[in-house]
Amino acid sequence: MYYPEEVVQQVIEANDIVDVIGQYVSLKKSGSSFMGLCPFHNEKSPSFSVSQSKQFFHCFGCGEGGNVITFLMKYENYSFQEALKVLADRAGIKLPEAHYSEQARQKAQQKEALLAMNKAAATYYYKLLRSPKGEVGLSYFQKRELSTDTMNRFGLGFADGAHSDMVAYLRQQGFSDENILLSGIAAFDEKRGLHDKFWNRVIFPIMDVTNRVIGFGGRVMGDGKPKYLNSPETPVFDKSRNLYGLNIAKKTKAPYFILCEGYMDTIAMHQAGFDMAVASLGTAFTEQQAQILKRYGKHVLLDYDSDGAGVKAALRNIGILRSVGIQPKVIDMRPAKDADEFMKTLGREKFQERIDQAENSFFYEIRMIESSFRMDDPASRTEFYHEIARRLCGFADELERENYIKAMADKYYIPIDSLRREVATYQNAGAGTPGGMPDAVHMRPQNTAKPKPKSPTEGKRLSAVERGLRRNERLLLTWLSDQPGLYLQIRNYIQPSDFDEGVYRTAATKYFAMLERHFGDELNAASGVTPGGEPSDSLSAASSVSPASVIGIFDEEEDQKEAAEMFATRIPGITDKAEREKALKDVILAVKNASLARAMQREDGGSTNFQEILTAKRQLQAIQRAQFRVS
């Protein structure tokens, strides 16, 4: 679904970006902009810039950027429509009925029905727990020492032993069998027909960051299998993109999140006052979940069971967190098995001490590896030292690597010069084994989001070359959104058809049309700009041309996020004007060259294609001769 361009622009203009972002980030005036600590990556010196004149934000550290709508999309993990509605409500603007394609209308109606059904089911489970039928479930939670307030805050419920009560209730509420099955609340087989998925289980409603119920987890009463049962993925529930408890934890004042293994650990943490606890949703922790945590700009502490499985999960997730630019720490749970047991036996104050003493994740990895070697055997100890050297190769930053070399040499009594030489030997041989530490994660944090493949490469993994071409297209659109007057210089050389098919070409077509309308009366005016000329001050910022309007034309949330990235890609931080102009020209040439290459690869061989190739070659020659001006 999408809203008219003028509606999106009205909402943007009614919400000053400095005021909105200032509710989340402490901003201070610095020149013509406002600066603060970036909420999307950890930093000590402010590199997050908010421009009141352009109504745009940009982080010079990690490259995140956009307008007031994309800020809420990134920070709160909202869809475009959700962010637009929040801002409209904030400004007292009543949104008109959104425009839908028929397919989008059906999908939106289906999602609304599933969310309404989940809410109804959660209410049913909630009331059942507090009724005579829920005595078994209530007793379980009370034995786990959960207070009434905690049970209410997390909306805990119960599904009794009946196998079709929920299905009957949802039918009574007017929901179709098709949607009941699609929701994952019910299952179907030929013997029993449509029947309840959750029965004889305590229920943990799963909520997204906007407090909508999107799924359920259930823990069996007794020794039945499986012990834990979770909702399958549905149109409203993507396990890899949500975290249990984040709807509460996102409001924490603490500078960190605590990542737990399960529902009960998370709830026990919150009850003890640690409101920053979250957990993955019955599946392995994912890169998408790590990216969500990164958006909040906090540190991450791992609070995993102290058994073998917990250690294995911690080691795996350390690598995932590092891959998105987060350097986690690990909380030592010993002698307790998990957080719930720790709280009951040792208490809150001791746990706070463990948080304060949380171990550097690299030290934790090495300590876990050490247990695989016999340190009283010189040969085994030497192998251990070699393994340390190989893992030290994972630090691409020279200063960081040197700090860890010194730390390892001191801790394990390794001659530091010998360790340095060993690390250098492995690096030169390309034999480093960083394990969970990919080289890229130790560089300056960057926006690591990968473009979603689109036709004609739908479903394929993009090559490095293809990713580079996409980045050039994003850079050009970002440059145009920063300096709309540049459009007057490039319009004779670059057309929407020069962009890759799919989201990129659709976005470029929309944005170029907006720019054409905005500058239409100025294109040949003496006071304006002719193609290839210097952008005038009056045209350097087109306030009526909003990337948010482009984002809003897409139905799919992933397409909207990708479109937002197109207008918020980090432009190389070159201060010299001549170098910036050269960089812009290089980007324009790269986009045109890629377009020409695609045209030459097409097999139609007709006169139209031949003429297209000839025109593109002439434009390439013209670009080479042209001089582009930036402000």
C-alpha positions, 0 to 999 in steps of 0.5 A: 500500500502507499499514500499520495506523495503530497500526504507523505510530504505533509507529514514530513514537513509537520515533524521537524527531524531535530525534534523527533530524533532529539527524543531518542538522541541527545543532540547539540548544535554544531555549526549548521547541524546538530551532532550526537552519539549515533544510535545505530552503532557504538561510539564515544565521539559524536559522529551522528549529524542531523540537518535541520535545513535538509531534514536529513540525518547522517552518521559519519561513523557507520554510514546510516542516514535518511529522513524523519520517516526512515529514522523511525523505521531503523530505530523502532524497526517500523515499516514505512506505513507504521512510521508514517502513522506514528508521525501523522498522529504526533502532528495531529494529521489524519491519514487518508485511506491508503492506496492499494493494488488488489494484491497488496490489499488482500495481503494487508487485510490478511495481516490485519486478520492474523494480528487481530486473531493473535490478540484474541488468542492471547486474551483467551490464554491470558484469561484461562491461566487466571481461571480454575482451568488454568490452575496447573499453569498458574502453579507452574509459574508460581513455583518459578517464583514469578509475581502476578505483576510479572505474569501480567506484564508479559501477558503469560497464559495457559492452554488446557488439555482440550484439543479444539477449544481455541479453534472453536473460540476463534471461529466464534469470533468470526475468523476463517478456518484458512486464517486460523490455520495460517496463523499457526495457532492451529494445525490440521490432519485428516484424523482430527481436522483443524485442531489446537496446536497448543494444549496443556502448555503455559503460553508466552505471547511473542510481541513485536516492538510495537506490542502487537502479538505476532506469535506464541511459545508454549512450555509443556506441563509434565514430560511431554515432547517437545518441551517447548513449542513455538509458532511457525513463521507466518505473514506477521511472524518472522523469527529471524527478525524479532526478539523476545522481550524487545518491546520492553527492553527497548525502553531501558536506560542501560547502555547494553542489552543482555541476550538470554537463551530463552523465555524464562531466563528473560522474564526472570531477568526483568523481574529482578530489575534487569529490564534490558534482557531479550532472547532469540525465538526458539531458533538459533540467533541470526544476523538479522537479530544482531542487526536489530540490536545494533540499531539501538546503539547499545553494547551486548552481553551474552547470558547463556547457560554454563553447560556445553550447549550454552558455551557452544551457542555463546561462541557461535553468537559472538561471531554473529554479533561481531559480523555486524560490528558489535563487540560483545562480552560474556557473563559468567553464570557459574556455578548456576546453570542459567540466569533463572537459577542464578537469581534464585540462588545468588540474587540480584546484587551478585548478578550485577557484579557479574555484569560489571565483570563481564569477560571480553569475548575474545578472552572468553573464546581463548579460554574455552579453546584452552580447555582442549589443550594440555597445558602441562605438555609442552607440545600441546601448549605450543599448539595452543599458542599457535592457535592463539596466533592464528586467531589474532589474525582476525583483527584487521586493525593494527592497533587493536591487533597489537593490544590483543597480542600484548594481552595474550603474551602477558596472560599466557607468558608468551614471549611477545616478539615470538608471538608477533612473528608467529602472527605475521607468519600466519598473516603472510601465508593467509593461514589465519583462522579468525573463527567468529571474527571475520576481518571486516568486522574490525574495520570502521563500522559500516552499513552492512545491509545487502541489497535484496536480489531483484529481477533478473537476478531474483533469488540469486546471491549477488556477486561482488561486482553486482554489489558494487554496481548496486552501491554506485546506483545508491551513491548517485541517488544519495548524492541527488537527495543531498544536492537535488540541483545536481539533477540539472547536470546529469539529466542529459546523461543518466536516465531511470533505464540506466538503473538495474531492474526491479526496486532500483529502476522503480525508485529512480523512475519515481525520483527522477520524475519528481525532480523533473517536475520540481525543476521543470520551470527552471530548466532553461531559465536564465536564473537557473542552471543549464545541464553541466553548469553550477547549481544555484543556491536556490536550487541546491535543496529541493524541499518538495522532493522527498525520498520518503515519497519514493519509499512509500510507493513500494508494498513490500517492507523489504523493498521499502527498507532497500529504497530507504538505503538508496537515499542514505548510502555513505558518500565518501568523506572527501573534503576537497571540492575537486576530489568530490567532483571527480568522485561524482563523475566516477559514480556517473560513469560507473552507472552508465557503463553498467547500463551499457554492459547490460544493453550489450548482453541482451540478445534481441539484436534488433535495431532498437537495441543497437540504437540504445547501445549507440546512444549510451556510448555517445553519452559515455563520451559526453560524460568523460568530457563534462565537468560536474559541479558540487556544492 
